[in-house]
């Protein structure tokens, strides 16, 4: 299945409920601008609707370190990242084991869903940008003031957006992100006469010349500043389809 395709129905697995590890902006990964408890609760709600058992750990670095140490059979089925950029002067990820855990995930076949400000984080791990398909770049990236955001859907980006039209929602509009050439952009917004991607899918480690060569799937959603963003019917439906594509 190519990037952007969605199965007719997503199977949670034949034998047990799939597990999702949701990293939320707590501790050093919190910031003064983002209500992570609200947005992570909204994401957890969508995951549970998709029949996931959701784990939201109290320590992001410890949870990442756990990914490095776990047996393959003990790893979650999905990693969801909704964290901020630590501003304590310490590395991000915070320990070698945490960096090893995130690197292990990004180099695996397991799926990643990343939200909003997470593109600013993990600045000391180049694999994060490579696995995400882009990132926020300090001094280059920005967003207009929070408010009504007009989102433009790209119909040619695949079945993931089929039947969904342009929509508006209250949010921040990330602009001038650095992106990889291999991403499939599904939605954009316009700022200063330029279309900026706000949703994309990505086959990690894929070779365009080799079909189905990706190591794993990533979906990045630059929307989701606060709970109001998740009240948008279109935003929620796009995330539901993203979850189905990630785990197909």
C-alpha positions as CSV (number, residue, x, y, z in Angstrom):
1,X,0.0,0.0,0.0
2,X,1.5,3.4,-1.0
3,X,1.7,6.5,1.2
4,X,-1.7,8.1,1.7
5,X,-3.7,5.0,1.0
6,X,-6.2,3.9,3.7
7,X,-7.6,0.4,4.1
8,X,-11.4,-0.1,4.0
9,X,-11.2,-1.3,7.6
10,X,-8.4,-1.3,10.1
11,X,-7.9,-4.5,12.0
12,X,-6.6,-4.0,15.6
13,X,-5.1,-7.5,15.7
14,X,-6.5,-11.0,15.9
15,X,-5.5,-11.9,19.5
16,X,-5.4,-8.8,21.7
17,X,-6.1,-5.1,21.9
18,X,-3.2,-3.0,20.3
19,X,-1.2,-0.8,22.6
20,X,-0.3,2.9,22.0
21,X,2.4,4.7,24.0
22,X,1.4,8.4,24.1
23,X,4.3,10.7,25.1
24,X,2.7,13.9,26.5
25,X,4.4,17.2,27.4
26,X,5.0,16.5,31.1
27,X,8.0,17.4,33.2
28,X,10.9,18.9,31.2
29,X,8.8,18.4,28.0
30,X,6.1,20.8,29.1
31,X,6.1,24.4,28.2
32,X,4.0,27.5,29.1
33,X,2.2,27.8,25.8
34,X,0.7,24.4,25.1
35,X,-2.1,22.7,27.2
36,X,-0.6,19.2,26.8
37,X,-3.0,17.6,29.2
38,X,-5.9,18.7,27.0
39,X,-4.4,17.8,23.7
40,X,-3.1,14.5,24.9
41,X,-6.6,13.7,26.3
42,X,-8.0,14.4,22.9
43,X,-5.5,12.2,21.2
44,X,-6.1,9.5,23.7
45,X,-9.8,9.7,23.0
46,X,-9.2,9.2,19.3
47,X,-6.9,6.2,20.0
48,X,-9.4,4.6,22.3
49,X,-12.1,5.0,19.6
50,X,-9.8,3.1,17.3
51,X,-9.6,0.3,20.0
52,X,-6.1,1.1,21.4
53,X,-5.1,0.6,25.0
54,X,-3.4,3.9,25.7
55,X,-0.4,4.4,28.1
56,X,0.6,8.0,29.0
57,X,3.8,7.8,31.0
58,X,4.8,10.4,33.6
59,X,8.4,10.5,32.4
60,X,9.1,10.9,28.7
61,X,12.8,10.1,28.8
62,X,12.2,7.0,31.0
63,X,9.5,5.8,28.6
64,X,11.9,6.3,25.6
65,X,14.6,4.4,27.5
66,X,12.1,1.6,28.0
67,X,11.8,1.3,24.3
68,X,15.5,0.6,24.1
69,X,15.4,-2.2,26.7
70,X,12.2,-3.9,25.8
71,X,11.9,-7.2,23.9
72,X,10.3,-6.9,20.5
73,X,7.2,-8.6,21.9
74,X,6.8,-6.0,24.7
75,X,7.0,-3.0,22.4
76,X,3.7,-1.0,21.9
77,X,2.0,-1.2,18.5
78,X,2.1,2.6,18.0
79,X,4.1,5.5,19.3
80,X,2.3,8.9,19.6
81,X,4.4,12.0,20.4
82,X,2.9,15.2,21.7
83,X,5.7,16.9,23.6
84,X,7.4,20.3,23.7
85,X,11.1,21.3,23.6
86,X,12.9,21.1,26.9
87,X,14.3,24.4,28.0
88,X,16.5,23.3,30.9
89,X,19.8,23.3,28.9
90,X,20.0,19.5,29.0
91,X,20.0,17.2,25.9
92,X,16.7,16.2,24.2
93,X,16.3,13.2,24.4
94,X,17.6,13.5,27.9
95,X,19.7,10.4,28.3
96,X,21.7,8.0,26.0
97,X,19.2,5.3,26.8
98,X,16.3,7.6,25.8
99,X,18.0,8.5,22.5
100,X,18.7,4.8,21.9
101,X,15.0,4.0,22.4
102,X,13.7,6.7,20.1
103,X,16.4,5.7,17.5
104,X,15.3,2.1,17.7
105,X,11.7,3.0,17.1
106,X,12.5,5.2,14.1
107,X,14.6,2.6,12.5
108,X,12.0,-0.1,13.0
109,X,8.8,-1.0,11.0
110,X,6.6,0.4,13.8
111,X,4.4,3.4,13.2
112,X,4.7,7.0,14.5
113,X,2.1,9.7,14.9
114,X,3.5,13.0,15.9
115,X,1.6,16.2,16.8
116,X,2.1,19.9,16.6
117,X,5.0,21.2,18.7
118,X,6.7,17.8,18.8
119,X,8.5,19.0,15.6
120,X,10.5,21.4,17.8
121,X,11.7,18.7,20.1
122,X,14.5,16.1,20.3
123,X,17.0,18.6,18.8
124,X,20.0,16.5,19.8
125,X,18.9,13.5,17.8
126,X,19.2,13.9,14.0
127,X,17.2,10.7,13.5
128,X,14.1,12.5,14.8
129,X,14.0,14.9,11.9
130,X,14.9,12.1,9.5
131,X,12.1,9.9,10.9
132,X,9.5,12.7,11.2
133,X,10.1,13.9,7.6
134,X,10.8,17.5,8.8
135,X,11.1,19.7,11.8
136,X,10.7,23.2,13.2
137,X,13.9,25.2,12.7
138,X,14.6,27.9,15.2
139,X,15.2,31.3,13.5
140,X,13.4,30.1,10.4
141,X,10.1,28.5,11.3
142,X,7.2,30.6,12.9
143,X,3.5,30.7,13.2
144,X,1.0,33.6,12.8
145,X,-1.0,34.5,15.9
146,X,-3.4,31.8,17.1
147,X,-6.8,32.2,15.5
148,X,-9.0,30.9,12.7
149,X,-6.9,28.7,10.4
150,X,-8.0,27.9,6.8
151,X,-6.8,24.4,5.9
152,X,-6.5,23.5,2.3
153,X,-6.8,19.8,1.4
154,X,-4.8,18.4,-1.4
155,X,-7.2,15.9,-3.2
156,X,-4.3,14.5,-5.3
157,X,-2.5,13.3,-2.2
158,X,-4.3,10.0,-2.0
159,X,-7.4,8.2,-0.5
160,X,-6.5,9.5,3.0
161,X,-8.2,12.8,2.2
162,X,-10.9,11.5,-0.1
163,X,-14.2,13.3,0.3
164,X,-12.8,15.8,2.8
165,X,-13.0,19.4,1.7
166,X,-11.1,22.5,2.9
167,X,-12.0,23.5,6.4
168,X,-11.4,26.1,9.1
169,X,-10.6,25.6,12.8
170,X,-9.0,27.6,15.6
171,X,-5.3,26.8,15.7
172,X,-1.7,27.9,15.2
173,X,-0.5,27.7,11.6
174,X,3.1,26.4,11.5
175,X,5.1,28.0,8.7
176,X,8.5,27.6,7.1
177,X,9.1,24.1,8.5
178,X,12.0,22.3,7.0
179,X,10.7,19.2,5.2
180,X,12.1,16.2,3.5
181,X,11.6,15.6,-0.2
182,X,10.0,12.2,0.4
183,X,6.9,13.3,2.3
184,X,3.4,13.2,1.0
185,X,1.6,16.5,1.9
186,X,-2.1,16.1,2.6
187,X,-3.0,19.6,3.8
188,X,-1.6,23.1,3.8
189,X,-2.3,26.6,4.8
190,X,-1.3,29.9,3.1
191,X,0.9,32.5,4.7
192,X,2.7,35.3,2.9
193,X,1.5,33.9,-0.4
194,X,3.1,30.5,0.3
195,X,1.5,27.2,0.9
196,X,2.9,25.6,4.0
197,X,2.3,21.9,4.9
198,X,0.3,21.1,8.0
199,X,-0.2,17.4,7.6
200,X,2.0,14.8,5.9
201,X,2.6,11.1,5.7
202,X,6.0,9.6,5.3
203,X,7.5,6.2,4.6
204,X,10.7,6.2,6.7
205,X,13.8,5.1,5.0
206,X,12.0,4.6,1.7
207,X,13.7,4.5,-1.7
208,X,11.4,6.1,-4.4
209,X,12.9,3.6,-6.9
210,X,12.0,0.6,-4.8
211,X,8.3,0.0,-4.0
212,X,7.4,-0.8,-0.4
213,X,11.0,-0.2,0.7
214,X,10.1,2.0,3.8
215,X,11.2,0.8,7.2
216,X,8.1,2.3,8.9
217,X,5.3,4.8,8.6
218,X,5.1,8.3,10.1
219,X,2.2,10.8,10.1
220,X,2.8,14.3,11.2
221,X,0.0,16.7,12.2
222,X,1.2,20.3,12.7
223,X,-2.3,21.2,13.9
224,X,-3.5,20.5,17.5
225,X,-2.4,23.5,19.5
226,X,-5.3,23.0,22.0
227,X,-8.4,21.0,22.6
228,X,-10.5,23.3,20.3
229,X,-8.5,22.1,17.3
230,X,-9.8,18.5,18.0
231,X,-13.4,19.7,18.0
232,X,-13.1,20.1,14.2
233,X,-14.9,17.2,12.5
234,X,-12.5,17.3,9.6
235,X,-9.4,17.3,11.8
236,X,-10.7,14.3,13.7
237,X,-11.6,12.4,10.6
238,X,-8.1,13.0,9.1
239,X,-6.5,11.6,12.2
240,X,-8.8,8.6,12.2
241,X,-7.7,7.9,8.7
242,X,-4.1,8.5,9.6
243,X,-4.3,5.9,12.3
244,X,-5.8,3.4,9.9
245,X,-3.0,4.1,7.4
246,X,-0.2,3.9,10.0
247,X,-1.3,0.5,11.2
248,X,-2.4,-1.1,7.9
